[in-house]
Amino acid sequence: QVQLRESGGGLVQAGGSLTLSCAASGGTFSDYNMGWFRQAPGKEREFVLMISWNEDNRYYADSVKGRFTISRDNDKRMVFLQMNSLKPEDTAVYYCGARQKIVPGSWDDERGIGSWGQGTQVTVSQ
């Protein structure tokens, strides 16, 4: 089972940019599709984006299309979330999640996530 740790969160003004990183340890990293989810105060955790194990496929929530980009480096066992044109409504705790590539179902369904990081806070001010 892979273990995950996010970093890179912080406070940024609206319109700004931020890059989150997720470092994986243990397991075989290329066995996992990797995703980012977020949870805003008072709301349920929601899907943001996901990248396939071989980088062939990416899936984005409509709310972040054109602003957020996901990438991964399998050699370094890292996943990145580049966030541009940030909005106050992007404020949330961001979680990195690993989904084994053999797990069926919809990629935006967090029930398919087998490992989670501890989360990193992103706050976007007006």
Backbone hydrogen bonds, N-H to C=O, Kabsch-Sander energy under -0.5 kcal/mol:
donor,donor_aa,acceptor,acceptor_aa,energy
3,Q,25,S,-3.4
5,R,23,A,-1.7
7,S,21,S,-2.2
10,G,121,Q,-0.8
12,V,123,T,-2.6
14,A,125,S,-2.1
15,G,86,L,-3.2
16,G,13,Q,-2.2
18,L,83,M,-2.2
20,L,81,L,-2.7
21,S,7,S,-2.8
22,C,79,V,-2.2
23,A,5,R,-2.8
24,A,77,R,-2.5
25,S,3,Q,-2.4
29,F,27,G,-0.7
31,D,28,T,-2.4
32,Y,29,F,-1.9
33,N,99,R,-3.3
34,M,51,I,-2.3
35,G,97,G,-2.8
36,W,49,L,-3.1
37,F,95,Y,-2.6
38,R,46,E,-2.5
39,Q,93,V,-2.2
43,K,40,A,-2.2
46,E,38,R,-3.3
48,V,36,W,-2.3
49,L,36,W,-1.6
50,M,59,Y,-2.1
51,I,34,M,-3.2
52,S,57,N,-2.8
55,E,52,S,-1.6
59,Y,50,M,-2.5
61,A,48,V,-2.8
64,V,61,A,-1.8
65,K,61,A,-0.9
65,K,62,D,-0.6
67,R,64,V,-2.2
68,F,64,V,-2.5
69,T,82,Q,-2.4
71,S,80,F,-1.9
73,D,78,M,-2.7
77,R,73,D,-1.0
78,M,73,D,-2.0
79,V,22,C,-2.1
80,F,71,S,-3.0
81,L,20,L,-2.6
82,Q,69,T,-3.0
83,M,18,L,-3.0
83,M,81,L,-0.6
84,N,67,R,-2.0
84,N,82,Q,-0.5
85,S,15,G,-0.6
86,L,16,G,-2.3
90,D,87,K,-2.3
91,T,88,P,-1.8
92,A,122,V,-2.0
93,V,39,Q,-2.4
94,Y,92,A,-0.6
94,Y,120,T,-3.1
95,Y,37,F,-3.0
97,G,35,G,-2.8
98,A,115,S,-2.3
99,R,33,N,-3.2
101,K,31,D,-3.0
103,V,100,Q,-2.1
109,D,106,S,-1.6
110,E,108,D,-0.7
112,G,109,D,-2.0
113,I,110,E,-1.7
114,G,98,A,-2.7
115,S,98,A,-1.3
117,G,96,C,-2.1
120,T,94,Y,-1.9
122,V,92,A,-2.7
123,T,10,G,-2.7
125,S,12,V,-2.4
125,S,123,T,-0.6
